[in-house]
Amino acid sequence: LYFSAQDGILLFYHIKDLQYEMKVCADISQSISSLIFSPDYASLLLVTDQGPVYSYKPAHSGEAVKLLDTCSSCFLAADFLTPGDKYCVSVTISGEVQVWFLEDGTCLGKLSLDIEVHIT
């Protein structure tokens, strides 16, 4: 079980029977608004309240790597484009939908919805 509190720390709980072990995986020092696994569970996207999106690879147990950052508006949500885990789509509060190449954070395209976006 992966979990994050408002302090920006990604935690992993290994639960077996009535026992559990907790491990700190990454500290990005920004409140994490959502965690999204890639379809093959090889990568985990960490979307923050402040804008940046990070990637964490559980098999490598390394630090979270900043993939995407926005200057004009905060990311409201992001998710992997399937199949695979090389691309993701994001939407900002200002209504900009973007497609990203995750290996180097290149924005491949964007579309403005011309409306403010909210999650309900």
Backbone bond lengths (Angstrom), bond angles and torsions (degrees), N, CA, C in turn:
res aa  C-N    CA-C-N  psi(-1)  N-CA   C-N-CA  omega(-1)  CA-C   N-CA-C  phi
1 L - - - 1.441 - - 1.518 108.32 -
2 Y 1.344 117.24 123.67 1.460 122.13 174.81 1.520 107.86 -99.17
3 F 1.309 114.75 140.74 1.458 120.91 -173.91 1.517 109.30 -146.99
4 S 1.316 116.42 146.81 1.457 120.40 175.25 1.512 109.79 -139.46
5 A 1.309 115.62 137.44 1.452 121.34 175.46 1.525 108.15 -99.28
6 Q 1.316 117.09 -179.39 1.455 120.92 -177.13 1.514 113.12 -69.04
7 D 1.304 118.59 -9.59 1.466 121.18 -178.84 1.529 113.05 -81.29
8 G 1.329 118.41 -3.17 1.456 121.54 176.99 1.515 114.83 84.61
9 I 1.309 117.58 15.61 1.460 121.43 178.89 1.524 109.17 -99.99
10 L 1.333 115.94 125.67 1.454 122.18 176.38 1.519 107.93 -89.25
11 L 1.335 116.01 122.84 1.462 121.88 -178.48 1.523 109.98 -114.59
12 F 1.328 115.86 149.94 1.457 122.39 174.65 1.518 108.04 -122.13
13 Y 1.326 115.96 126.37 1.457 121.79 176.04 1.520 108.28 -109.28
14 H 1.331 115.88 116.67 1.464 121.74 173.99 1.523 105.96 -93.15
15 I 1.329 116.75 114.39 1.465 121.65 -175.76 1.520 108.90 -112.44
16 K 1.329 115.32 126.82 1.459 121.06 176.72 1.517 107.78 -140.24
17 D 1.326 115.32 121.15 1.463 122.18 -175.81 1.528 109.11 54.45
18 L 1.307 118.42 -122.02 1.459 121.90 179.90 1.523 112.58 -101.07
19 Q 1.328 117.08 7.85 1.461 121.78 -178.82 1.536 109.54 -107.36
20 Y 1.306 115.67 151.98 1.455 119.80 173.81 1.524 109.52 -145.09
21 E 1.314 113.60 154.30 1.468 121.67 177.04 1.523 106.89 -129.06
22 M 1.332 116.94 133.69 1.453 121.47 -179.51 1.525 109.54 -108.13
23 K 1.341 115.70 138.84 1.460 121.54 178.73 1.527 108.56 -134.00
24 V 1.334 116.86 134.12 1.459 121.15 173.31 1.524 107.13 -82.26
25 C 1.334 116.96 121.65 1.466 121.75 -177.53 1.527 112.25 -93.65
26 A 1.320 116.55 -42.92 1.470 120.28 -176.10 1.524 109.56 -158.83
27 D 1.315 114.66 151.95 1.459 121.42 175.52 1.521 107.39 -129.06
28 I 1.331 116.23 108.24 1.464 119.75 -178.93 1.533 111.56 -100.82
29 S 1.317 116.88 -1.36 1.471 123.12 175.33 1.522 113.59 57.28
30 Q 1.320 117.07 26.30 1.470 123.15 174.93 1.514 107.55 -140.39
31 S 1.299 116.33 141.13 1.450 121.34 -179.68 1.530 110.71 -59.05
32 I 1.321 117.03 127.80 1.468 122.67 -178.80 1.525 108.42 -94.27
33 S 1.332 116.43 122.78 1.459 120.27 -178.05 1.522 112.97 -90.96
34 S 1.342 117.90 -27.72 1.467 119.53 177.07 1.523 111.70 -157.12
35 L 1.322 114.02 152.99 1.472 123.91 177.14 1.519 107.05 -120.74
36 I 1.336 117.20 128.98 1.456 121.16 -178.47 1.522 109.10 -133.29
37 F 1.330 116.58 121.36 1.458 121.33 176.55 1.517 110.61 -82.87
38 S 1.340 116.25 145.47 1.461 121.30 171.54 1.530 107.82 -68.76
39 P 1.329 117.92 159.76 1.468 120.40 -178.27 1.527 113.79 -56.76
40 D 1.341 118.04 -30.39 1.461 120.47 179.47 1.538 112.20 -94.43
41 Y 1.310 118.15 5.35 1.471 125.26 179.28 1.529 113.49 61.81
42 A 1.321 117.47 20.48 1.465 121.16 179.85 1.529 111.95 -85.17
43 S 1.325 117.05 -24.90 1.464 121.54 -177.98 1.520 110.12 -133.64
44 L 1.319 114.06 152.04 1.450 121.39 177.95 1.524 108.01 -127.22
45 L 1.331 117.35 122.87 1.460 121.27 175.47 1.518 108.76 -87.11
46 L 1.326 116.44 133.85 1.455 122.91 176.30 1.521 106.98 -113.75
47 V 1.314 117.66 110.28 1.459 122.32 -179.85 1.524 107.17 -96.61
48 T 1.337 116.69 128.32 1.463 120.72 -177.55 1.526 111.49 -101.65
49 D 1.318 114.97 161.13 1.464 121.08 176.65 1.521 111.85 -70.29
50 Q 1.334 117.45 -27.07 1.460 121.81 -175.13 1.519 113.59 -85.76
51 G 1.328 118.91 -12.60 1.452 120.13 177.60 1.510 115.89 133.56
52 P 1.335 119.50 -51.43 1.466 118.85 -175.75 1.534 114.02 -64.73
53 V 1.329 114.94 152.28 1.461 123.02 172.84 1.520 107.02 -117.41
54 Y 1.324 116.53 132.90 1.456 122.94 -178.55 1.518 109.84 -115.15
55 S 1.332 115.88 158.64 1.456 122.69 174.88 1.526 108.58 -118.79
56 Y 1.326 115.30 138.64 1.462 121.14 175.69 1.521 107.03 -131.21
57 K 1.331 116.42 131.14 1.466 121.13 179.58 1.523 108.49 -108.41
58 P 1.343 117.36 103.73 1.469 121.23 -175.70 1.525 114.20 -55.87
59 A 1.311 118.70 -35.80 1.465 120.57 -178.20 1.523 112.31 -67.76
60 H 1.339 116.74 -25.66 1.464 120.31 -177.80 1.522 112.67 -94.15
61 S 1.336 117.50 -14.07 1.466 123.14 178.62 1.522 113.08 48.11
62 G 1.298 116.72 36.44 1.462 120.82 178.41 1.510 111.16 -97.87
63 E 1.305 115.40 -167.12 1.449 120.77 178.05 1.531 110.26 -78.17
64 A 1.309 114.99 158.68 1.458 120.18 172.86 1.530 108.16 -72.73
65 V 1.329 116.26 139.01 1.458 122.42 -176.82 1.526 108.71 -110.71
66 K 1.337 117.05 129.55 1.462 120.12 177.57 1.523 108.67 -70.07
67 L 1.341 115.11 122.21 1.459 120.90 -179.49 1.511 111.71 -98.93
68 L 1.307 115.48 -48.29 1.445 121.36 -171.56 1.511 109.63 -131.35
69 D 1.315 115.54 148.00 1.454 120.71 174.86 1.516 106.94 -143.78
70 T 1.287 116.07 151.15 1.459 119.95 -179.82 1.513 109.84 -125.62
71 C 1.280 116.63 142.46 1.462 121.26 179.81 1.524 111.03 -100.15
72 S 1.322 117.09 -37.02 1.460 119.91 -171.81 1.519 113.63 -86.55
73 S 1.315 118.07 -30.67 1.455 120.50 -175.15 1.524 109.27 -159.49
74 C 1.300 116.88 150.07 1.471 120.95 -179.40 1.529 110.76 -75.41
75 F 1.333 115.19 145.85 1.458 119.98 173.20 1.521 107.89 -66.85
76 L 1.310 115.88 133.37 1.446 121.09 176.21 1.522 109.60 -92.86
77 A 1.327 115.97 -37.09 1.461 121.05 -179.77 1.522 109.13 -159.07
78 A 1.324 114.86 156.86 1.465 122.02 175.57 1.513 107.99 -148.49
79 D 1.313 115.65 153.45 1.466 120.29 177.40 1.523 108.61 -156.87
80 F 1.319 115.53 157.87 1.457 121.43 177.91 1.515 110.07 -73.27
81 L 1.339 116.25 144.76 1.452 121.60 169.87 1.521 106.61 -90.62
82 T 1.292 116.76 126.15 1.459 120.12 -176.89 1.520 109.92 -99.17
83 P 1.323 118.86 156.79 1.464 126.26 0.23 1.528 111.81 -78.25
84 G 1.308 114.90 161.41 1.455 120.31 176.58 1.518 112.70 91.51
85 D 1.348 113.77 -172.35 1.462 119.66 -178.02 1.528 111.09 -138.53
86 K 1.344 116.75 31.39 1.465 120.34 -178.79 1.524 112.70 -93.54
87 Y 1.322 117.98 -18.76 1.450 122.04 -175.60 1.526 109.85 -129.97
88 C 1.335 115.37 150.53 1.452 118.89 171.59 1.510 109.14 -139.43
89 V 1.319 114.78 162.03 1.455 122.23 175.90 1.520 107.02 -118.76
90 S 1.325 115.39 141.48 1.463 120.05 179.12 1.516 109.05 -132.53
91 V 1.321 114.77 159.98 1.457 120.80 173.70 1.523 107.31 -134.70
92 T 1.322 115.61 138.31 1.455 121.05 179.16 1.527 109.32 -100.69
93 I 1.312 115.93 164.89 1.457 121.38 178.55 1.529 110.42 -59.32
94 S 1.331 116.55 -33.54 1.469 120.33 -178.67 1.532 112.98 -76.10
95 G 1.352 117.92 -2.29 1.461 121.06 175.96 1.503 115.28 92.92
96 E 1.332 117.92 20.36 1.463 120.47 178.43 1.530 109.02 -96.19
97 V 1.323 115.93 121.38 1.467 122.63 176.98 1.522 107.06 -97.00
98 Q 1.347 117.15 130.16 1.462 121.46 -176.43 1.521 110.20 -130.97
99 V 1.324 115.84 146.69 1.466 122.52 173.29 1.523 106.95 -111.90
100 W 1.346 116.37 131.86 1.462 122.50 -173.81 1.520 111.32 -123.65
101 F 1.332 115.36 144.12 1.464 122.46 169.84 1.524 105.45 -93.23
102 L 1.328 117.32 115.78 1.453 121.32 -168.65 1.523 115.50 -76.20
103 E 1.321 117.86 -19.10 1.464 118.65 -179.23 1.519 112.68 -64.60
104 D 1.336 116.79 -34.96 1.467 118.74 -179.39 1.526 113.44 -131.56
105 G 1.339 117.70 5.21 1.458 121.11 177.41 1.513 114.95 75.80
106 T 1.332 117.62 18.72 1.461 121.48 -179.84 1.527 110.35 -73.65
107 C 1.326 115.92 131.26 1.458 120.90 173.92 1.528 107.40 -81.22
108 L 1.324 117.23 118.25 1.465 121.98 -176.99 1.520 112.88 -88.80
109 G 1.304 116.11 -20.98 1.457 119.31 179.38 1.511 110.59 178.97
110 K 1.329 114.94 158.61 1.457 119.00 178.70 1.520 109.79 -148.91
111 L 1.313 114.00 157.11 1.450 122.28 -178.67 1.519 107.66 -141.41
112 S 1.306 116.74 129.31 1.461 120.53 177.67 1.519 109.40 -92.05
113 L 1.326 116.60 128.04 1.459 121.83 177.81 1.528 111.70 -83.70
114 D 1.337 115.81 -8.56 1.469 122.32 -178.66 1.518 112.90 54.99
115 I 1.331 115.98 36.63 1.451 121.71 178.12 1.526 108.46 -156.70
116 E 1.313 117.15 145.69 1.460 120.67 176.41 1.521 109.25 -72.95
117 V 1.324 116.21 138.44 1.469 121.74 -174.58 1.523 109.89 -106.39
118 H 1.329 116.41 140.46 1.462 123.24 177.16 1.523 109.01 -135.46
119 I 1.306 116.41 148.07 1.467 121.11 174.05 1.507 107.39 -95.20
120 T 1.341 115.35 130.67 1.462 119.12 178.63 1.488 110.85 -116.66
